Amino acid sequence: MFPGLGKGLNPRKMASMMKQMGIDINEIENVEEVIIRTPEKDIIFKDAQVSIMDARGMKTYQVVGTPLEVAREAKIPEDDVKLVMEQTKASESDARNALKETKGDIAAAIMKLSKAG
């Protein structure tokens, strides 16, 4: 795309060419942390360097750093815990653990605790 790029193009010349094409790149200063959340995990960058490339109104964020992946624990609603407790006469901790093991499936948690008792 850019002739001579592989031969050590002058950064100023590169910036000038990008500016002519309507592309601006800016660093975000003093970034402390970047977190990308998915239902299964968080991807955390503690040493992130973030830049924004604005190409005619379309902004693209670039994150550079060392990622740390952390599994996310499913949130179990209190109403679900109470329902499992009522149906099985289990303790709160047993009901919560059964819901965690069944990934929040109330019926499976009730069946699991009913078989155990």
N, C-alpha and C positions, 0 to 999 in steps of 0.2 A: 504494500500500500504506500509506503514511504520509501522512495529510492534512497539508497545509502544508509538505511537504518541499521543494517548489520555491520556497518563499517564505522560505528562510533559517531553517529550524528550529534552535532553540537546541541546540548539541551535547550539553549536559547532559540536556536533555529527550529527545533522541534516544537517548542512552545509557540513560536510565531506561526508555524504552519497550522497548528491546531487552532490557534486563535482565528486565522483566516477561514478555517472551515467551520467556525462557530462553536468550537469546543473549548470549554474552560475546565481546568482541573485545580481544585483547592483542597488543601489539607485541613482537617479538623484538629485544632490544637488541644492539648491536655486531655485526650481521651483516657478515661480511667478503666473502662471495661465495656465490652460488647457481648451481648447475649443473644443467641439465636435459639428460639424455643420451638420445639416440635412436641406433639403429644407424647412421644416416647422418651425424649432426652433434651437436655440443654447443651448447647455448644458455647463455651465461655472463652473469650479472649481477654486475658488480663493485661497483655502487653501490646494491645492493638494499635496499629497505625491506620487511620481511616482517611480516605480521600474521596471527594465527590467530583465526578466528571459530569458536567452539564453540557449536553450536546443539543442545542436549540430547544431547551425546555425539558428534555428528557434527562432526569438525573439518575446516575448510576453510582452506587456506593461500593467502594473497594475496601475490604478489610484484610490487613496483613498482620500476622502474628501467629502465636502458638495456641492451637485450640485444645481445650480440655472438655471431653464429653462426660456428662453426668446424667445418669438415668433419672427420669422423673417418676415420682411416686404418684399413683392415681389418687385423686381426691375422693374420699368416700363421704357422701352427704350424711349428716346426722340422722335425718329421717329414715334413711336406709338401715343404719345401724339399729335404730329403735325398732323398726319393723322386724328385722332378723331376731333381735332379742325377744320381742313379744311372741313370735312364732315358735321359737326354739327353747325359750327360757334360759338361753345362754347369757354369760356375762358380757358386759360391753366390750372388753378386750377380745374375747373369743369371737363375738359377732364381727367386730372390726377386722380381725385377722382373717376370718373366713371370707369376708367381702374382698379383702386385698388379694387373697389367694385365688379367688374366682374372678378377679378383675372387675369387681362391682356388680356381678351377676347375682341379684337377690335370690332368685329361685335356687341357683346352684349352691349358694351359701347356706340357705335353709336346709337343703338336702344333705349337704356335707355335715352340718351340725346335728341333724336329726339322726344320721347314721352313727355318728360318734357317741351319741347319748344313748 
